[in-house]
Amino acid sequence: MATKVHMEALSPTMEEGQLVKWLKKEGDTVQEGDVLAEIETDKATMELVARGSGVLQGISLKEGETAPVGQVIAVIAAEGEAVEAPAEAKEEPAAVAADKGPTAEQEAAAPSLAGRGSEGSGRPEQQEEMTPAAEETGSATTAQGAEPREARGGAPAAAGGDGGNGRSDRVKASPLARRLAAESGVELSAVEGTGPGGRITKRDIEAAAQAGRAPAAAASARAAAPAPAVPRGPDTEEVPLSQMRKTIAKRLSQSIGPIPTFYLTIECDMRRMLELRERVNRVLEKDGIKASINDFIIKSVAVALAQHPEVNAFWGDNAIVRNHRVHIGVAVAVEDGLITPVVRDADVKRVRDIAVEVKELAGRAREKKLMPDEYTGATFSISNLGMFGIIEFTAIINPPESGIIAVGAVEEKVVVENGAMVVRPRMRMTMSCDHRVVDGATGARFLQTVRELIEDPMMMIA
């Protein structure tokens, strides 16, 4: 019996997946558990495995295309078993499309196209020009819209009736263009036509008059200034949304609107933490480990959360859910946006362990190799833009968490200590708080503890 290959929910928040690459092709024999394809979810690139054995058939999703969770994208059938390919949108047959009659655009264009030759059925601007010109001159536009022989590709019509005496009348131009040229003093022989077959149109005459290229004698007497270069290519471009970017947009729109958010900012003296980091890194150097300022901040925030369980909490429908374990989500910038790998039980881990774990998680996040349990389940998050020179900013809460801390850069500042001005390394941190869970005083007490741990980091291990 055939086994359908569905687009599976490869992450907890996945609603659709993008096919990165088929690792098996149609007609290949596969065994249950074989990896069929790589699928980009909203967080990472995951493997889609076979749920049956047989021959892969009826592939309906091409590389780069997306499909919602649950859609059948292929079939695994027994050897020799005939199966129907998954239903796909089919192009409408030409005969069916023809039965529907002309489109609105075709109907609008029909009166001016009737009776035209191959050249007369050209651009819309030419159709606009020919009709009024013919009415003014009384020339040969018939009831069927026929044009002079020149427009139909026959012998050139002598607009001035000179029978081909070599005058500028023989230049290919629409009647309206000729009239405008006479009115503006533009010599037709000095104008380069942009219409079919080099035909001069109204637009060419207007451009020539604006550029000051008339009369012809003046144009030959001095070199015309070159027209400014016009940028080539489209004015805009559309960048397709990645699965990650779609999820970021959806998740954050669920945060900044429905969640009543307020912000609290503190400034910390970083002298002791920088001194401790330097001593710790001297010890870790022999193991090839280097702790960052962010690793110490993760530890400080985690310890503070353990002391303030009212902040390490979620808003529930009927209750506030307090978490007994501290899992810190660490925002990591990746190519398509950002992702928050989770350092679990960060309050009880050593800084060296946090440093190793964050480096490994961040590396695999950038390669889209994280497993779902490595980027879900955070109870609180930290976003650090200090390495980009950002002094202070606010971050958006990642539901269902009740807060996130935005960390700025460490900068040397002049401060007053004991009545004297001194230079000290300072750092600002701003906490975004869900007011349904965290009140102002609650958040302030929590940040006081965070600052105490940062300014006296030995308290973290006391």
C-alpha positions, 0 to 999 in steps of 0.5 A: 500500500502506498505511503503518502509523504506529507510536509511534516511539522518539524518545529513546534511553531511551523505552519509551512515549510520550504523545500531546500533540497530533495536528497532522493529523486523520483524512482529511487528505492527508499527504506523507512527512516531514510532522509528524503529531503531537507526542509527549511522551517521557521527556525532551522533546516531539518530532515524529512524522513521516509515513513514507509519503504518502496519507490519514491513517486509523484513528487509535486514540490520543487526545490525552493517552493513552500507547502503548508503542514499536512500537504502531500508532496510525494508518494512512496509506493511498492515496486510496480504499483501505480499511484496518482500524483498529488493534486496540483494546480493545472494551467487553464487550456488555451481553448477554455481561456478563449471561450471566456472572450476578450479581457477588459484590456483587450476590449478597451484596445479593440477600437484603436486596433481594428484594421491595423497592419503589423506595424499599426498594432504597436504601442498604445502611445502610437494609437493615441497619436494617430487618431487626433492627427487624422481628424485634424488633417482629414487624412486616410483614417477609415471607418475601420481605423485604416492608416496611410500606407506608410503605417501598413508597411507599404510605400511611404506616403508623401505627407506634403504631396511633393511626390518624393522630392527628398524633403524632410516630409519623407522622414517616418513620423506620425501625423501628430509628431509632424504637427508638433514639430512644425509648431515647436520648430524641431527639424524632423531630420535631426530627431531620432525616432524611437517608434517601430522601424525608427518612426518618430513619435510625439514623445520624441518631438517633445524630448527634442524640443525640451533638449533645445535641439531645434532648429537643425542649423543650430544643432549642427553648429554646436554639439548637443549636450549628452542626455544624462544617464538613466539608471537601468533596471527596475526601480524596486525589487521584491525579496521573498520571505524566508520561513524564519522572517514570516515567523518573526513577523507573526510572533512579534506582532502577537507581542507588541500589540496585545501585551501591555509593555513598559520599560525600565533602564539601569546603568551598571559600573562594569569595573569589577566584572571586566576585572573578573572576566580578565582573570577567568579568561587567563585560567580558561585560556589553556582549554581554548575557552574565552568567556564574553561579557555576555556570558557573565550577563547571562549568569547574572540575570539567571541568578537574579531570576532564581531569586525573583520567581515572580519575574521568571513567569508566564501569563496564562489564561486563568493564572500566572505560571511561575517557572521553577527552572531558569532557561535563558534565551539568547538572541543570535543574529542569523542571515534571515533574522534572529533566533534564540537558542536556550541555555537551560538551567543557566543559574546553576551553570558555571560561566565557563560552561555557559561560554562553551554552550553559547558558542556552540549553539550560536554557531549551529544557529547560523548554520540552521542546524539547531534542533527544536528543543534547543530554541524553545522553552526559554523562560526569559530572554537577553538581547545584546547589541553592544558589540555593534556599538549600540548604547541603549535600545528596547527589545520586544518580548517573546511570548509567553515570557514576561520580560526581555533585557536589552544590553548596550555597549560598555563605554567609558563615561565621566561619573562623580564618585565621592565628589570627584569626577572619574572615568568608569566603564558603564553599561546600560540595560533596558528591561521590557516588562509584561505589565500583566505579570510584572509591576513597576516595583517588581521589575525595579527590584529585579533589576536592582539585584541584576545590577548588584550581581554585575557590580559585585560578580563574586556574589554570583558564586557565593 
